Amino acid sequence: MYKSLSLALIVALAGCGAKNSPHEQVDIDNYTANRITSIIETQVKTTDNHQPAGEVINKVSADFLGTPYKADMLIGSPTKPEELVIDFRGLDCFTYLDYVNSLRKSKDTADFVQQLIATRYIDSDISYKNRKHFFTDWSHQQPLNAQDVTARISSHAVTVTKFLNQKKDGGEFIPTLGTVKRDVIYIPAEFINDAVVSQLKTGDYIGIYTKINGLDVTHTGIFIMTPDGPMLRNASSLKSNMKVVDSPFIQYVKDKPGIIVLRAL
């Protein structure tokens, strides 16, 4: 069963509008609709307004633990119109962050939809071209979701100039999107130690840096300090997981090229 909510009504209730709303309604399955309400009521509204954003992110993200991993959840391409997808029944690593970041700022379902549009799309424009395809878009493209604090975390942070979306052979990963020149800052894995971990905050968004031309990260997650130690909370595609899990942080990143750290605004 689905609940069809008028996008125009949602935008009006939220008090501001998406620049491009090509669909008159957004279909939300009953499971997702109920989860949105439940998470906002039990994890967001119960949080002290003076608590750091990271603590809200911790509570909201924990509510998704065990949610099945599912790739390619979003609908849209250079040849297919973008649709506003809201579906908590399956998550990939990026949609997981989309939902957590949007929920932690939401007062109700209408507000959540508007927050999601702002989180997922450049200038809140619902279109494939303006989807925030790259992790570092979160700290570079308006409306900003986070600030890049990587250089503040470690003196060993490295800056690499990348041409995002440009393949080694000159082609594009995402046709028609074009390329973006961007300085990407990351901390190499060999320098990720207890001192670096001590500078991270619960709720920091973590990108697993890649040396592949045209890409900034290959995976994303959330840093969480738990009683069992530092964790990377992530929607894992590993065959042994295939769900949202807490992975021991140091163990996870030690054989990766490095990390990018974004802190929620």
Kinemage of the C-alpha trace (Angstrom):
@kinemage 1
@onewidth
@group {chain A} dominant
@subgroup {mainchain}
@vectorlist {calphas} color= white
{ca met a 1} P 0.000 0.000 0.000
{ca tyr a 2} L 1.138 3.537 -0.746
{ca lys a 3} L 0.275 6.934 0.588
{ca ser a 4} L 0.220 9.494 -2.220
{ca leu a 5} L 1.187 12.881 -0.863
{ca ser a 6} L 0.823 15.976 -3.002
{ca leu a 7} L 4.289 17.439 -3.502
{ca ala a 8} L 2.766 20.875 -4.008
{ca leu a 9} L 0.966 20.553 -0.667
{ca ile a 10} L 4.097 19.321 1.074
{ca val a 11} L 6.096 22.230 -0.286
{ca ala a 12} L 3.423 24.681 0.845
{ca leu a 13} L 3.251 23.163 4.313
{ca ala a 14} L 7.028 23.296 4.600
{ca gly a 15} L 6.958 27.008 3.848
{ca cys a 16} L 9.268 27.038 0.837
{ca gly a 17} L 9.369 25.544 -2.602
{ca ala a 18} L 11.520 23.322 -4.735
{ca lys a 19} L 12.555 25.112 -7.904
{ca asn a 20} L 11.471 22.247 -10.104
{ca ser a 21} L 8.670 19.920 -9.051
{ca pro a 22} L 7.786 17.983 -12.209
{ca his a 23} L 5.695 15.413 -10.339
{ca glu a 24} L 2.422 16.381 -8.740
{ca gln a 25} L 2.672 13.727 -6.066
{ca val a 26} L 5.261 11.622 -4.305
{ca asp a 27} L 4.302 8.048 -3.506
{ca ile a 28} L 5.486 6.863 -0.104
{ca asp a 29} L 4.817 3.251 0.870
{ca asn a 30} L 3.081 2.730 4.206
{ca tyr a 31} L 6.167 1.225 5.832
{ca thr a 32} L 8.258 4.270 4.951
{ca ala a 33} L 5.520 6.733 5.901
{ca asn a 34} L 5.171 5.118 9.315
{ca arg a 35} L 8.933 5.032 9.821
{ca ile a 36} L 9.256 8.732 9.002
{ca thr a 37} L 6.676 9.604 11.641
{ca ser a 38} L 8.131 7.202 14.191
{ca ile a 39} L 11.733 8.385 13.819
{ca ile a 40} L 10.792 12.049 14.037
{ca glu a 41} L 8.621 11.474 17.111
{ca thr a 42} L 10.958 9.111 18.994
{ca gln a 43} L 14.448 10.161 17.906
{ca val a 44} L 14.280 13.802 16.805
{ca lys a 45} L 11.633 15.484 18.933
{ca thr a 46} L 12.881 13.753 22.090
{ca thr a 47} L 16.359 15.226 21.671
{ca asp a 48} L 17.357 18.298 23.660
{ca asn a 49} L 17.622 21.320 21.355
{ca his a 50} L 21.021 22.097 22.848
{ca gln a 51} L 22.502 18.698 22.000
{ca pro a 52} L 25.088 18.614 19.185
{ca ala a 53} L 23.807 17.705 15.730
{ca gly a 54} L 25.967 14.592 15.916
{ca glu a 55} L 23.927 13.173 18.771
{ca val a 56} L 20.729 13.504 16.747
{ca ile a 57} L 22.487 11.885 13.782
{ca asn a 58} L 23.545 9.040 16.077
{ca lys a 59} L 19.977 8.407 17.245
{ca val a 60} L 18.409 8.703 13.802
{ca ser a 61} L 21.049 6.572 12.065
{ca ala a 62} L 20.771 3.862 14.753
{ca asp a 63} L 17.098 3.465 13.899
{ca phe a 64} L 18.164 2.147 10.474
{ca leu a 65} L 20.514 -0.568 11.777
{ca gly a 66} L 19.579 -3.839 10.110
{ca thr a 67} L 17.819 -2.169 7.164
{ca pro a 68} L 18.581 -4.178 3.985
{ca tyr a 69} L 21.176 -2.877 1.538
{ca lys a 70} L 19.766 -2.211 -1.910
{ca ala a 71} L 21.607 -0.526 -4.762
{ca asp a 72} L 20.242 1.824 -7.419
{ca met a 73} L 17.282 3.054 -5.380
{ca leu a 74} L 17.018 6.447 -7.076
{ca ile a 75} L 15.114 6.957 -10.320
{ca gly a 76} L 16.476 9.274 -12.993
{ca ser a 77} L 19.119 9.378 -15.724
{ca pro a 78} L 20.269 11.626 -18.570
{ca thr a 79} L 17.350 10.209 -20.584
{ca lys a 80} L 14.788 9.533 -17.825
{ca pro a 81} L 13.143 12.277 -15.744
{ca glu a 82} L 14.206 12.427 -12.110
{ca glu a 83} L 11.697 11.230 -9.535
{ca leu a 84} L 11.746 12.102 -5.862
{ca val a 85} L 12.309 8.690 -4.285
{ca ile a 86} L 11.519 8.134 -0.606
{ca asp a 87} L 11.842 4.471 0.344
{ca phe a 88} L 13.199 3.166 3.649
{ca arg a 89} L 12.783 -0.512 2.700
{ca gly a 90} L 16.259 -0.620 1.178
{ca leu a 91} L 19.251 1.718 1.283
{ca asp a 92} L 22.588 2.208 -0.393
{ca cys a 93} L 25.405 4.096 1.306
{ca phe a 94} L 24.421 7.472 -0.132
{ca thr a 95} L 20.631 7.330 0.238
{ca tyr a 96} L 21.233 6.297 3.858
{ca leu a 97} L 23.054 9.570 4.488
{ca asp a 98} L 20.367 11.470 2.546
{ca tyr a 99} L 17.632 10.203 4.834
{ca val a 100} L 19.563 10.587 8.087
{ca asn a 101} L 20.622 14.147 7.299
{ca ser a 102} L 17.065 15.097 6.329
{ca leu a 103} L 15.302 13.410 9.232
{ca arg a 104} L 17.526 14.934 11.905
{ca lys a 105} L 16.260 18.420 10.937
{ca ser a 106} L 12.590 17.524 10.393
{ca lys a 107} L 9.506 18.455 12.404
{ca asp a 108} L 7.029 16.302 10.460
{ca thr a 109} L 6.606 14.443 7.161
{ca ala a 110} L 6.087 17.589 5.082
{ca asp a 111} L 9.221 19.118 6.543
{ca phe a 112} L 11.149 15.892 5.922
{ca val a 113} L 10.274 15.921 2.224
{ca gln a 114} L 11.477 19.501 1.906
{ca gln a 115} L 14.658 18.725 3.864
{ca leu a 116} L 15.314 15.748 1.592
{ca ile a 117} L 14.963 17.876 -1.529
{ca ala a 118} L 17.481 20.356 -0.100
{ca thr a 119} L 19.839 17.566 0.969
{ca arg a 120} L 19.763 15.624 -2.291
{ca tyr a 121} L 19.581 18.359 -4.947
{ca ile a 122} L 21.653 21.412 -5.844
{ca asp a 123} L 19.516 24.537 -5.362
{ca ser a 124} L 16.668 22.197 -4.285
{ca asp a 125} L 16.061 21.536 -7.989
{ca ile a 126} L 14.605 18.050 -8.482
{ca ser a 127} L 16.489 16.961 -11.585
{ca tyr a 128} L 19.081 14.339 -12.447
{ca lys a 129} L 21.615 16.972 -13.462
{ca asn a 130} L 21.282 18.749 -10.125
{ca arg a 131} L 21.393 15.654 -7.945
{ca lys a 132} L 24.379 15.832 -5.573
{ca his a 133} L 26.150 12.904 -7.204
{ca phe a 134} L 29.454 13.331 -5.373
{ca phe a 135} L 30.123 13.150 -1.640
{ca thr a 136} L 32.035 16.440 -1.642
{ca asp a 137} L 29.015 18.129 -3.243
{ca trp a 138} L 27.652 18.151 0.303
{ca ser a 139} L 30.245 20.746 1.310
{ca his a 140} L 30.476 22.586 -2.020
{ca gln a 141} L 26.996 22.819 -3.558
{ca gln a 142} L 24.136 24.909 -2.179
{ca pro a 143} L 22.279 24.294 -0.018
{ca leu a 144} L 25.252 22.989 1.965
{ca asn a 145} L 24.713 19.882 4.076
{ca ala a 146} L 28.073 19.909 5.841
{ca gln a 147} L 31.472 21.545 6.083
{ca asp a 148} L 34.708 19.819 5.128
{ca val a 149} L 36.805 19.500 8.308
{ca thr a 150} L 39.322 16.978 6.950
{ca ala a 151} L 42.289 19.358 7.102
{ca arg a 152} L 41.458 20.234 10.718
{ca ile a 153} L 41.430 16.583 11.745
{ca ser a 154} L 45.008 15.781 10.729
{ca ser a 155} L 48.143 17.685 9.768
{ca his a 156} L 48.826 14.831 7.342
{ca ala a 157} L 45.789 15.669 5.200
{ca val a 158} L 46.567 15.732 1.475
{ca thr a 159} L 44.980 17.939 -1.192
{ca val a 160} L 44.433 16.492 -4.663
{ca thr a 161} L 42.953 18.415 -7.584
{ca lys a 162} L 40.317 16.265 -9.233
{ca phe a 163} L 38.127 16.647 -12.290
{ca leu a 164} L 35.006 14.995 -10.969
{ca asn a 165} L 33.040 12.869 -13.437
{ca gln a 166} L 35.950 12.729 -15.913
{ca lys a 167} L 37.270 9.257 -16.685
{ca lys a 168} L 40.935 8.557 -17.325
{ca asp a 169} L 40.201 8.270 -21.057
{ca gly a 170} L 38.432 11.644 -21.077
{ca gly a 171} L 34.906 10.254 -21.094
{ca glu a 172} L 32.296 10.863 -18.403
{ca phe a 173} L 31.041 8.531 -15.694
{ca ile a 174} L 27.668 10.283 -15.885
{ca pro a 175} L 26.924 11.342 -19.492
{ca thr a 176} L 25.875 14.982 -20.056
{ca leu a 177} L 26.736 15.993 -16.475
{ca gly a 178} L 30.031 17.641 -17.393
{ca thr a 179} L 33.114 17.805 -15.187
{ca val a 180} L 33.880 19.826 -12.073
{ca lys a 181} L 37.389 20.836 -11.034
{ca arg a 182} L 37.661 20.469 -7.270
{ca asp a 183} L 40.394 20.288 -4.650
{ca val a 184} L 39.647 17.159 -2.639
{ca ile a 185} L 41.235 16.838 0.800
{ca tyr a 186} L 41.738 13.437 2.405
{ca ile a 187} L 43.669 11.790 5.229
{ca pro a 188} L 45.768 8.837 3.983
{ca ala a 189} L 44.986 5.592 5.805
{ca glu a 190} L 48.520 5.234 7.193
{ca phe a 191} L 47.947 8.365 9.274
{ca ile a 192} L 44.568 7.342 10.679
{ca asn a 193} L 45.382 6.521 14.293
{ca asp a 194} L 44.039 7.124 17.792
{ca ala a 195} L 45.040 10.791 17.589
{ca val a 196} L 42.967 11.267 14.436
{ca val a 197} L 40.036 9.321 15.868
{ca ser a 198} L 40.083 11.571 18.936
{ca gln a 199} L 39.418 14.561 16.655
{ca leu a 200} L 36.412 12.946 14.998
{ca lys a 201} L 32.945 13.583 16.386
{ca thr a 202} L 29.969 11.274 16.543
{ca gly a 203} L 27.802 12.106 13.543
{ca asp a 204} L 30.661 13.082 11.221
{ca tyr a 205} L 29.991 11.979 7.656
{ca ile a 206} L 32.862 9.858 6.336
{ca gly a 207} L 33.767 9.333 2.694
{ca ile a 208} L 36.191 6.570 1.710
{ca tyr a 209} L 38.568 8.385 -0.628
{ca thr a 210} L 39.432 6.862 -3.994
{ca lys a 211} L 42.387 7.432 -6.307
{ca ile a 212} L 40.209 6.664 -9.323
{ca asn a 213} L 40.166 9.548 -11.795
{ca gly a 214} L 36.920 11.501 -11.726
{ca leu a 215} L 35.595 10.186 -8.416
{ca asp a 216} L 36.002 11.452 -4.856
{ca val a 217} L 34.822 8.457 -2.812
{ca thr a 218} L 33.725 4.852 -3.277
{ca his a 219} L 31.737 4.506 -0.049
{ca thr a 220} L 30.205 6.630 2.683
{ca gly a 221} L 29.183 6.189 6.295
{ca ile a 222} L 28.833 7.906 9.646
{ca phe a 223} L 31.431 7.991 12.415
{ca ile a 224} L 29.930 6.861 15.712
{ca met a 225} L 31.768 6.504 19.017
{ca thr a 226} L 30.176 3.600 20.881
{ca pro a 227} L 30.882 1.731 24.139
{ca asp a 228} L 32.553 -0.873 21.902
{ca gly a 229} L 34.826 1.712 20.310
{ca pro a 230} L 34.732 3.856 17.151
{ca met a 231} L 32.460 2.590 14.397
{ca leu a 232} L 31.639 3.378 10.789
{ca arg a 233} L 27.862 3.099 10.607
{ca asn a 234} L 27.135 2.307 6.978
{ca ala a 235} L 24.843 0.623 4.492
{ca ser a 236} L 27.180 -2.233 3.646
{ca ser a 237} L 27.155 -4.118 0.346
{ca leu a 238} L 29.552 -6.792 1.651
{ca lys a 239} L 28.060 -10.255 1.166
{ca ser a 240} L 28.504 -10.927 4.876
{ca asn a 241} L 26.359 -7.889 5.699
{ca met a 242} L 23.992 -6.563 3.000
{ca lys a 243} L 22.398 -4.239 5.550
{ca val a 244} L 23.106 -1.188 7.700
{ca val a 245} L 25.769 -2.156 10.235
{ca asp a 246} L 28.359 -0.743 12.613
{ca ser a 247} L 31.823 -1.663 11.284
{ca pro a 248} L 34.886 -1.213 13.545
{ca phe a 249} L 36.288 2.068 12.231
{ca ile a 250} L 40.057 1.562 12.323
{ca gln a 251} L 39.791 -1.955 10.957
{ca tyr a 252} L 37.546 -0.763 8.125
{ca val a 253} L 39.683 2.135 6.929
{ca lys a 254} L 43.169 0.668 7.422
{ca asp a 255} L 43.344 -0.907 3.951
{ca lys a 256} L 41.555 1.947 2.156
{ca pro a 257} L 43.285 4.924 0.460
{ca gly a 258} L 42.004 7.330 3.118
{ca ile a 259} L 39.024 9.289 4.396
{ca ile a 260} L 37.227 12.588 3.828
{ca val a 261} L 35.467 14.056 6.858
{ca leu a 262} L 32.385 16.266 6.558
{ca arg a 263} L 30.680 17.722 9.626
{ca ala a 264} L 26.942 18.396 9.542
{ca leu a 265} L 25.765 22.009 9.504
